[in-house]
C-alpha cells in the first residue's frame, strides 16, 4: 500500500497512513490518506487540527473516532517532543498513541530503510499455517521470524506473505488449489479449502 501511495520516503505520511490502515482495506486507506494529506501534510498542521475537522475526511475508515484522536495526539507529540520529526526507533515509536509494533515496524522499514518485520494478521496467520512458527501473537511471530529468516529477505518475505494472505491464503477456506507453495505448506489450522 505505502509504495503505491507515493509516501514511501516521508516518515510522517508513512506513520499516519499506517495508523489509519489498521483493520481497513488498502484501497480505502489510500484514498482517505491522500485527502487527509491535502490539508494536513505535516505534523505541525495535523497537531493544530480539530477532531471534528478530521473525522469527515476519514469517516469511511473503521474506528475513525479513535484514529482521528490518535493521529492528532501523535502529531502533537511529534511537534512537542521531536520538533515535528518522526522518531526512528521502535521504542520511541511505540510510545505514540495508536502505534503498536506493526505500525512502528512499517515506519522503520518504509521510511527509514531499517530491517524489521511488520507482522500483520496475514503474516502471523501464514507463518503459523505454513509451519515456520508456532506462536499465539503477532509479536511472538515477529521474534521467531527474526530468528529463522535471513535479515536481507525480511521485507520481501513480509510483502509476499501479506499479498499471499490477501489473495490466496484466506483465513477461512483458503485457495489451496491455486497455492504455489501448497506442497511446502503444513496447512496448520486449515479445515476446509478450495
MARBA-3410 file (N, C-alpha, C, O; in Angstrom, 1 decimal):
194
0.8,-1.2,0.0,0.0,0.0,0.0,0.9,1.3,0.0,0.6,2.2,-0.8 ~ 1.9,1.3,0.9,2.6,2.5,1.0,3.4,2.9,-0.2,3.5,4.1,-0.6 ~ 4.0,2.0,-0.9,4.7,2.2,-2.1,3.8,2.8,-3.2,4.2,3.7,-3.9 ~ 2.6,2.3,-3.3,1.7,2.8,-4.3,1.2,4.2,-4.0,0.9,4.9,-4.9 ~ 1.2,4.6,-2.7,0.7,5.9,-2.3,1.8,7.0,-2.6,1.4,8.2,-2.5
3.0,6.7,-2.9,4.0,7.7,-3.1,4.5,8.3,-1.7,5.0,9.4,-1.7 ~ 4.2,7.6,-0.6,4.6,8.1,0.7,5.8,7.3,1.2,6.1,7.4,2.4 ~ 6.5,6.6,0.4,7.5,5.7,0.8,8.6,6.3,1.6,9.1,5.7,2.5 ~ 9.0,7.5,1.3,10.1,8.1,2.0,9.8,9.2,3.0,10.7,9.8,3.6 ~ 8.5,9.5,3.1,8.1,10.6,4.0,7.6,9.9,5.3,6.5,9.3,5.4
8.4,10.0,6.4,8.1,9.3,7.6,6.8,9.7,8.2,6.1,8.8,8.7 ~ 6.5,10.9,8.2,5.2,11.4,8.7,4.0,10.7,8.0,3.1,10.2,8.6 ~ 4.1,10.7,6.7,3.0,10.2,5.9,2.9,8.6,6.1,1.8,8.1,6.1 ~ 4.0,8.0,6.2,4.1,6.6,6.4,3.4,6.3,7.8,2.6,5.4,7.9 ~ 3.8,7.0,8.8,3.2,6.8,10.1,1.7,7.0,10.1,1.0,6.1,10.6
1.2,8.1,9.6,-0.2,8.4,9.7,-1.0,7.5,8.8,-2.0,7.0,9.2 ~ -0.5,7.2,7.6,-1.2,6.2,6.7,-1.3,4.8,7.4,-2.3,4.2,7.3 ~ -0.2,4.4,8.1,-0.2,3.1,8.7,-1.1,3.0,9.9,-1.8,2.0,10.1 ~ -1.2,4.1,10.7,-2.2,4.2,11.8,-3.6,4.1,11.2,-4.4,3.3,11.7 ~ -3.9,4.8,10.1,-5.2,4.7,9.5,-5.5,3.3,8.9,-6.7,2.9,8.9
-4.5,2.6,8.5,-4.7,1.3,7.8,-5.2,0.2,8.7,-5.6,-0.8,8.1 ~ -5.0,0.3,10.0,-5.4,-0.8,10.8,-6.8,-1.2,10.6,-7.8,-0.4,10.7 ~ -7.0,-2.5,10.3,-8.3,-3.1,10.1,-9.1,-2.4,9.0,-10.3,-2.2,9.1 ~ -8.4,-1.9,8.0,-9.1,-1.2,6.8,-8.5,-1.8,5.5,-7.4,-2.3,5.5 ~ -9.2,-1.7,4.5,-8.8,-2.1,3.2,-7.8,-1.0,2.6,-8.0,0.2,2.8
-6.7,-1.5,2.0,-5.7,-0.6,1.4,-6.3,0.4,0.5,-5.9,1.6,0.6 ~ -7.2,0.0,-0.3,-7.8,1.0,-1.3,-8.5,2.1,-0.6,-8.4,3.3,-1.0 ~ -9.2,1.8,0.5,-9.9,2.9,1.2,-8.9,3.8,1.9,-9.0,5.0,1.9 ~ -7.9,3.2,2.6,-6.8,3.9,3.3,-6.1,4.8,2.3,-5.9,6.0,2.7 ~ -5.8,4.4,1.1,-5.0,5.2,0.2,-5.8,6.4,-0.2,-5.2,7.5,-0.1
-7.1,6.3,-0.5,-7.9,7.4,-0.9,-8.0,8.4,0.2,-7.8,9.6,0.0 ~ -8.3,7.9,1.4,-8.6,8.8,2.5,-7.3,9.5,3.0,-7.3,10.6,3.4 ~ -6.2,8.7,3.0,-4.9,9.3,3.4,-4.5,10.5,2.5,-4.0,11.5,2.9 ~ -4.7,10.2,1.2,-4.4,11.3,0.2,-5.2,12.5,0.5,-4.7,13.7,0.4 ~ -6.5,12.4,0.8,-7.4,13.5,1.1,-6.9,14.2,2.3,-6.9,15.4,2.4
-6.6,13.4,3.3,-6.1,14.0,4.6,-4.8,14.8,4.4,-4.7,15.9,4.9 ~ -3.9,14.3,3.6,-2.6,15.0,3.4,-2.7,16.2,2.5,-1.8,17.0,2.5 ~ -3.8,16.3,1.8,-4.1,17.6,1.0,-4.2,18.8,2.0,-3.8,19.9,1.6 ~ -4.7,18.5,3.2,-4.9,19.6,4.2,-3.9,19.5,5.3,-3.5,20.6,5.8 ~ -3.5,18.3,5.6,-2.6,18.2,6.8,-1.4,17.3,6.4,-1.3,16.1,6.7
-0.4,17.9,5.7,0.7,17.1,5.2,2.0,17.2,6.1,3.0,16.6,5.8 ~ 1.8,17.8,7.3,2.9,17.8,8.2,2.4,17.6,9.6,1.2,17.8,9.9 ~ 3.3,17.2,10.5,2.9,17.1,11.9,2.4,18.4,12.5,1.4,18.4,13.3 ~ 3.0,19.5,12.1,2.6,20.8,12.7,1.1,21.1,12.3,0.4,21.5,13.1 ~ 0.8,20.8,11.0,-0.6,21.1,10.6,-1.6,20.2,11.3,-2.6,20.6,11.7
-1.3,18.9,11.3,-2.2,18.0,11.9,-2.3,18.2,13.4,-3.4,17.9,14.0 ~ -1.3,18.6,14.1,-1.3,18.9,15.5,-2.3,20.0,15.8,-2.8,20.0,16.9 ~ -2.5,20.9,14.9,-3.4,22.0,15.1,-4.8,21.7,14.7,-5.7,22.5,15.0 ~ -5.0,20.6,14.1,-6.3,20.2,13.6,-7.3,19.9,14.7,-6.9,19.5,15.8 ~ -8.6,20.1,14.5,-9.6,19.7,15.4,-10.2,18.3,14.9,-10.3,18.1,13.7
-10.5,17.5,15.9,-11.0,16.2,15.6,-12.3,16.3,14.7,-12.5,15.5,13.8 ~ -13.1,17.3,15.0,-14.3,17.4,14.2,-14.1,17.8,12.7,-14.9,17.6,11.9 ~ -12.9,18.3,12.4,-12.5,18.6,11.0,-11.8,17.4,10.4,-11.9,17.2,9.1 ~ -11.2,16.5,11.1,-10.5,15.3,10.6,-11.5,14.2,10.4,-11.4,13.5,9.4 ~ -12.5,14.0,11.2,-13.4,12.9,11.1,-14.1,12.8,9.8,-14.2,11.7,9.2
-14.6,13.9,9.2,-15.3,13.8,7.9,-14.4,13.3,6.8,-14.9,12.7,5.9 ~ -13.1,13.6,6.9,-12.2,13.1,5.9,-11.9,11.6,6.0,-11.8,11.0,5.0 ~ -11.9,11.1,7.2,-11.5,9.7,7.4,-12.7,8.8,7.8,-12.6,7.6,8.1 ~ -13.9,9.3,7.7,-15.1,8.7,8.2,-15.3,7.3,7.6,-15.9,6.4,8.3 ~ -14.9,7.0,6.4,-15.1,5.7,5.8,-14.2,4.6,6.3,-14.4,3.5,5.9
-13.3,5.0,7.1,-12.4,4.0,7.7,-13.0,3.6,9.1,-13.5,4.5,9.8 ~ -12.9,2.4,9.4,-13.4,1.9,10.7,-12.6,2.5,11.8,-11.5,2.9,11.7 ~ -13.3,2.7,13.0,-12.7,3.3,14.2,-12.2,4.7,14.0,-11.1,5.1,14.5 ~ -12.9,5.4,13.2,-12.5,6.8,12.8,-12.4,7.7,14.0,-11.5,8.6,14.0 ~ -13.2,7.5,15.0,-13.1,8.4,16.2,-11.7,8.2,16.9,-11.0,9.2,17.1
-11.4,6.9,17.2,-10.1,6.6,17.8,-8.9,7.0,16.9,-7.9,7.6,17.4 ~ -9.0,6.7,15.6,-7.9,7.0,14.7,-7.7,8.5,14.6,-6.6,9.0,14.5 ~ -8.8,9.3,14.5,-8.6,10.7,14.4,-8.0,11.3,15.6,-7.1,12.2,15.5 ~ -8.4,10.8,16.8,-7.8,11.3,18.0,-6.3,10.9,18.1,-5.5,11.7,18.5 ~ -6.0,9.7,17.7,-4.6,9.2,17.8,-3.7,9.9,16.8,-2.6,10.3,17.2
-4.2,10.2,15.6,-3.2,10.9,14.7,-3.0,12.3,15.1,-1.9,12.9,14.8 ~ -4.0,13.0,15.7,-3.8,14.3,16.1,-2.9,14.3,17.4,-2.0,15.2,17.4 ~ -3.2,13.5,18.3,-2.3,13.4,19.5,-0.9,13.0,19.2,0.1,13.6,19.7 ~ -0.7,12.1,18.3,0.6,11.7,17.8,1.3,12.9,17.2,2.5,13.1,17.4 ~ 0.6,13.6,16.4,1.2,14.8,15.7,1.6,15.8,16.8,2.7,16.5,16.6
0.8,16.0,17.8,1.2,17.0,18.9,2.5,16.5,19.6,3.3,17.3,19.8 ~ 2.6,15.2,19.8,3.8,14.7,20.5,5.0,14.9,19.5,6.1,15.2,20.0 ~ 4.8,14.6,18.3,5.9,14.8,17.3,6.4,16.2,17.3,7.6,16.5,17.3 ~ 5.5,17.2,17.4,5.9,18.6,17.4,6.5,19.0,18.7,7.6,19.6,18.7 ~ 5.9,18.6,19.8,6.4,19.0,21.1,7.7,18.3,21.5,8.6,18.9,22.1
7.8,17.0,21.2,9.0,16.2,21.7,10.1,16.0,20.7,11.2,15.8,21.0 ~ 9.7,16.0,19.4,10.6,15.6,18.3,10.8,16.7,17.3,11.3,16.4,16.2 ~ 10.3,17.9,17.6,10.5,19.0,16.6,9.8,18.7,15.3,10.3,19.2,14.2 ~ 8.7,18.0,15.3,7.9,17.7,14.1,8.4,16.4,13.3,7.8,16.1,12.3 ~ 9.5,15.9,13.8,10.1,14.7,13.1,9.6,13.4,13.7,9.2,13.4,14.9
9.5,12.4,12.9,9.1,11.0,13.3,10.3,10.3,13.9,11.3,10.2,13.2 ~ 10.3,9.8,15.1,11.4,9.1,15.6,11.7,7.8,14.8,10.9,7.3,14.1 ~ 12.9,7.3,15.0,13.4,6.2,14.2,13.8,5.0,15.0,14.6,4.2,14.6 ~ 13.2,4.8,16.2,13.4,3.6,17.0,12.1,3.0,17.4,11.1,3.7,17.5 ~ 12.1,1.7,17.5,10.8,1.0,17.9,10.3,1.5,19.2,9.1,1.7,19.4
11.2,1.7,20.1,10.8,2.1,21.5,10.1,3.5,21.5,9.1,3.6,22.1 ~ 10.7,4.5,20.8,10.1,5.8,20.7,8.8,5.8,19.9,7.8,6.4,20.3 ~ 8.7,5.0,18.8,7.5,5.0,18.0,6.3,4.3,18.8,5.2,4.8,18.7 ~ 6.6,3.3,19.5,5.5,2.6,20.2,5.0,3.3,21.4,4.0,2.9,22.0 ~ 5.6,4.4,21.8,5.1,5.3,22.8,4.0,6.3,22.3,3.3,6.9,23.0
3.9,6.4,20.9,2.9,7.3,20.3,1.5,6.6,20.3,1.4,5.4,20.2 ~ 0.5,7.4,20.5,-0.9,6.9,20.5,-1.2,6.2,19.2,-1.0,6.8,18.1 ~ -1.8,5.0,19.3,-2.2,4.3,18.1,-1.1,3.6,17.4,-1.3,3.0,16.3 ~ 0.1,3.6,18.0,1.3,2.9,17.3,1.7,1.7,18.1,2.2,1.8,19.2 ~ 1.5,0.5,17.5,1.9,-0.7,18.0,3.2,-1.2,17.3,3.7,-0.4,16.5
3.6,-2.4,17.5,4.8,-2.9,16.8,4.7,-2.9,15.3,5.6,-2.6,14.6 ~ 3.5,-3.3,14.8,3.3,-3.4,13.3,3.5,-2.0,12.7,4.2,-1.9,11.7 ~ 2.8,-1.0,13.2,2.9,0.3,12.7,4.3,0.8,12.8,4.9,1.4,11.9 ~ 4.9,0.7,14.0,6.3,1.1,14.2,7.3,0.4,13.2,8.1,1.1,12.6 ~ 7.1,-0.9,13.0,8.0,-1.6,12.1,7.8,-1.1,10.6,8.7,-1.1,9.9
6.5,-0.8,10.3,6.3,-0.2,8.9,7.1,1.1,8.7,7.7,1.3,7.7 ~ 7.0,1.9,9.8,7.8,3.2,9.7,9.3,2.9,9.5,10.0,3.5,8.7 ~ 9.8,2.0,10.3,11.2,1.7,10.3,11.6,1.1,8.9,12.6,1.5,8.4 ~ 10.8,0.3,8.3,11.1,-0.4,7.0,10.9,0.6,5.9,11.8,0.8,5.1 ~ 9.7,1.3,5.8,9.4,2.0,4.6,10.0,3.5,4.7,10.3,4.0,3.6
10.1,4.1,5.8,10.6,5.4,5.9,12.1,5.5,6.2,12.8,6.4,5.6 ~ 12.6,4.6,7.0,14.0,4.6,7.4,14.8,3.5,6.8,16.0,3.5,7.2 ~ 14.3,2.6,6.0,15.0,1.5,5.4,15.8,0.7,6.4,16.9,0.2,6.2 ~ 15.2,0.5,7.6,15.8,-0.3,8.6,15.2,-1.7,8.5,14.1,-1.9,8.0 ~ 15.9,-2.7,9.0,15.5,-4.1,9.0,14.5,-4.3,10.1,14.8,-4.1,11.3
13.3,-4.7,9.7,12.2,-5.1,10.7,11.2,-5.9,9.9,11.2,-6.0,8.7 ~ 10.3,-6.6,10.7,9.3,-7.4,10.1,8.0,-6.9,10.6,7.6,-7.2,11.8 ~ 7.2,-6.1,9.8,5.9,-5.6,10.3,4.8,-6.7,10.2,4.1,-6.9,9.2 ~ 4.7,-7.5,11.3,3.8,-8.6,11.3,2.4,-8.2,11.5,2.0,-7.6,12.5 ~ 1.6,-8.4,10.4,0.1,-8.1,10.5,-0.6,-9.4,10.6,0.0,-10.5,10.8
-1.9,-9.4,10.5,-2.7,-10.6,10.7,-2.4,-11.7,9.6,-2.4,-12.9,9.9 ~ -2.1,-11.2,8.4,-1.7,-12.2,7.3,-0.4,-12.9,7.6,-0.3,-14.1,7.5 ~ 0.6,-12.1,8.0,2.0,-12.6,8.2,1.9,-13.6,9.4,2.5,-14.7,9.4 ~ 1.2,-13.2,10.4,1.0,-14.1,11.6,0.3,-15.4,11.2,0.8,-16.5,11.6 ~ -0.8,-15.3,10.5,-1.6,-16.5,10.2,-0.8,-17.4,9.2,-0.7,-18.6,9.5
-0.2,-16.8,8.2,0.6,-17.7,7.2,1.8,-18.3,7.8,2.1,-19.5,7.5 ~ 2.5,-17.6,8.6,3.7,-18.1,9.2,3.4,-19.3,10.1,4.2,-20.3,10.1 ~ 2.3,-19.3,10.8,1.8,-20.5,11.5,1.3,-21.6,10.6,1.6,-22.7,10.8 ~ 0.5,-21.2,9.7,-0.2,-22.2,8.8,0.9,-22.9,8.0,0.8,-24.2,7.8 ~ 1.9,-22.2,7.5,2.9,-22.9,6.7,3.8,-23.8,7.6,4.3,-24.8,7.1
3.9,-23.4,8.8,4.7,-24.2,9.8,6.0,-23.7,10.1,6.8,-24.3,10.7 ~ 6.2,-22.4,9.7,7.5,-21.8,10.1,7.6,-21.5,11.6,8.7,-21.6,12.2 ~ 6.5,-21.2,12.2,6.5,-20.8,13.6,5.2,-21.5,14.2,4.3,-22.0,13.5 ~ 5.3,-21.5,15.6,4.1,-22.0,16.3,3.9,-21.0,17.4,4.4,-21.1,18.5 ~ 3.2,-19.9,17.1,3.0,-18.8,18.0,1.6,-18.4,18.2,0.7,-18.8,17.4
1.3,-17.6,19.2,0.0,-17.2,19.5,-0.3,-15.7,19.2,-1.4,-15.3,19.0 ~ 0.8,-14.9,19.2,0.6,-13.5,19.0,1.5,-13.0,17.8,2.5,-13.6,17.5 ~ 1.1,-11.9,17.2,2.0,-11.3,16.2,3.4,-11.0,16.7,4.4,-11.1,16.0 ~ 3.5,-10.5,17.9,4.8,-10.2,18.5,5.7,-11.4,18.6,6.9,-11.4,18.3 ~ 5.1,-12.5,19.0,5.8,-13.8,19.1,6.3,-14.2,17.7,7.4,-14.7,17.5
5.4,-14.1,16.7,5.7,-14.4,15.4,6.9,-13.6,14.9,7.8,-14.1,14.2 ~ 6.8,-12.3,15.1,7.9,-11.4,14.7,9.2,-11.9,15.3,10.2,-12.0,14.5 ~ 9.3,-12.2,16.5,10.5,-12.6,17.2,11.0,-13.9,16.6,12.2,-14.1,16.4 ~ 10.1,-14.9,16.3,10.5,-16.1,15.8,11.0,-16.0,14.3,12.0,-16.6,13.9 ~ 10.3,-15.2,13.5,10.7,-15.0,12.1,12.1,-14.3,12.1,12.9,-14.6,11.2
12.3,-13.4,13.0,13.7,-12.8,13.0,14.8,-13.8,13.3,15.9,-13.6,12.8 ~ 14.5,-14.9,14.0,15.5,-15.9,14.2,15.7,-16.8,13.0,16.8,-17.3,12.8 ~ 14.7,-17.1,12.2,14.8,-18.1,11.2,15.0,-17.5,9.8,15.4,-18.3,8.9 ~ 14.6,-16.3,9.6,14.7,-15.7,8.2,15.9,-14.8,8.1,16.3,-14.1,9.0 ~ 16.6,-14.9,6.9,17.8,-14.1,6.7,17.3,-12.6,6.7,16.3,-12.2,6.0
18.0,-11.8,7.4,17.6,-10.3,7.6,17.5,-9.7,6.2,16.6,-8.8,6.0 ~ 18.3,-10.0,5.3,18.2,-9.3,4.0,17.0,-9.6,3.2,16.6,-8.9,2.2 ~ 16.2,-10.6,3.6,15.0,-11.0,3.0,13.7,-10.7,3.8,12.6,-11.0,3.3 ~ 13.9,-10.1,4.9,12.7,-9.8,5.8,11.6,-9.0,5.0,10.4,-9.4,5.0 ~ 12.0,-7.9,4.4,11.0,-7.1,3.7,10.3,-7.8,2.6,9.1,-7.8,2.4
11.1,-8.5,1.8,10.5,-9.2,0.6,9.6,-10.3,1.0,8.5,-10.5,0.5 ~ 10.0,-11.1,2.0,9.2,-12.2,2.5,7.9,-11.6,3.2,6.8,-12.1,3.0 ~ 8.0,-10.6,4.0,6.9,-9.9,4.6,5.9,-9.5,3.5,4.7,-9.8,3.7 ~ 6.3,-8.8,2.5,5.5,-8.3,1.5,4.8,-9.5,0.7,3.6,-9.4,0.4 ~ 5.5,-10.5,0.5,5.0,-11.7,-0.2,3.9,-12.4,0.7,2.9,-12.8,0.1
4.1,-12.5,1.9,3.1,-13.1,2.8,1.9,-12.3,2.9,0.8,-12.8,2.9 ~ 2.0,-11.0,3.0,0.8,-10.1,3.0,0.0,-10.3,1.8,-1.2,-10.4,1.8 ~ 0.7,-10.2,0.6,-0.1,-10.3,-0.7,-0.7,-11.7,-0.8,-1.8,-11.8,-1.2 ~ 0.0,-12.8,-0.4,-0.5,-14.1,-0.5,-1.7,-14.3,0.5,-2.6,-15.0,0.1 ~ -1.6,-13.7,1.6,-2.7,-13.8,2.6,-3.9,-13.1,2.2,-5.1,-13.5,2.5
-3.8,-12.0,1.4,-4.9,-11.3,0.9,-5.6,-11.9,-0.3,-6.8,-11.8,-0.5 ~ -4.8,-12.6,-1.1,-5.3,-13.1,-2.4,-5.6,-14.6,-2.4,-6.5,-15.0,-3.1 ~ -4.8,-15.4,-1.8,-4.9,-16.9,-1.9,-5.1,-17.6,-0.5,-6.1,-18.4,-0.4 ~ -4.3,-17.2,0.4,-4.4,-18.0,1.7,-5.3,-17.2,2.7,-4.9,-16.7,3.7 ~ -6.6,-17.3,2.4,-7.6,-16.6,3.2,-7.7,-17.2,4.6,-7.3,-18.4,4.8
-8.2,-16.5,5.6,-8.3,-17.0,6.9,-9.2,-18.3,7.0,-8.9,-19.2,7.7 ~ -10.3,-18.2,6.3,-11.2,-19.4,6.2,-11.3,-19.8,4.8,-11.4,-19.0,3.9 ~ -11.2,-21.1,4.6,-11.3,-21.7,3.2,-10.3,-21.1,2.2,-10.8,-20.5,1.3 ~ -9.0,-21.3,2.5,-8.0,-20.7,1.6,-8.1,-21.5,0.2,-8.6,-22.6,0.1 ~ -7.5,-20.8,-0.8,-7.5,-21.4,-2.2,-6.3,-22.3,-2.3,-5.3,-21.9,-3.1
-6.2,-23.4,-1.6,-5.1,-24.3,-1.6,-4.8,-24.8,-3.1,-3.7,-25.1,-3.4 ~ -5.9,-24.9,-3.8,-5.8,-25.5,-5.2,-5.0,-24.5,-6.1,-4.5,-24.9,-7.2 ~ -4.9,-23.2,-5.7,-4.2,-22.2,-6.5,-2.8,-21.8,-5.9,-2.1,-21.0,-6.4 ~ -2.5,-22.4,-4.8,-1.4,-22.0,-4.0,0.0,-22.5,-4.6,0.1,-23.8,-4.7 ~ 0.9,-21.6,-4.9,2.2,-22.1,-5.5,3.1,-22.7,-4.4,4.1,-23.4,-4.8
2.8,-22.6,-3.2,3.6,-23.3,-2.1,2.9,-24.4,-1.4,3.3,-24.8,-0.4 ~ 1.8,-24.9,-2.0,1.0,-25.9,-1.4,1.8,-27.1,-0.9,1.6,-27.6,0.2 ~ 2.7,-27.6,-1.7,3.5,-28.8,-1.4,4.4,-28.6,-0.2,5.0,-29.5,0.4 ~ 4.7,-27.3,0.1,5.6,-27.0,1.2,4.9,-26.6,2.5,5.5,-26.4,3.6 ~ 3.6,-26.5,2.4,2.7,-25.9,3.5,2.2,-27.0,4.4,1.7,-28.1,3.9
2.3,-26.8,5.7,1.8,-27.8,6.6,0.3,-27.7,6.8,-0.4,-28.6,7.4 ~ -0.3,-26.6,6.3,-1.7,-26.4,6.4,-2.3,-26.4,7.8,-3.4,-26.8,8.1 ~ -1.5,-25.9,8.8,-1.9,-25.9,10.2,-3.2,-25.0,10.3,-3.2,-23.9,9.8 ~ -4.2,-25.5,10.9,-5.4,-24.8,11.1,-6.4,-24.7,10.0,-7.4,-24.1,10.0 ~ -6.0,-25.4,8.9,-6.9,-25.4,7.7,-7.9,-26.6,7.8,-7.4,-27.7,7.8
-9.1,-26.3,7.9,-10.2,-27.3,7.9,-10.7,-27.6,6.5,-10.6,-28.7,6.0 ~ -11.2,-26.5,5.9,-11.7,-26.6,4.6,-11.0,-25.7,3.6,-10.6,-24.6,4.0 ~ -10.7,-26.2,2.4,-10.1,-25.3,1.5,-10.7,-25.4,0.1,-11.5,-26.3,-0.1 ~ -10.4,-24.5,-0.8,-10.9,-24.6,-2.1,-9.8,-24.9,-3.1,-10.1,-25.0,-4.3
END
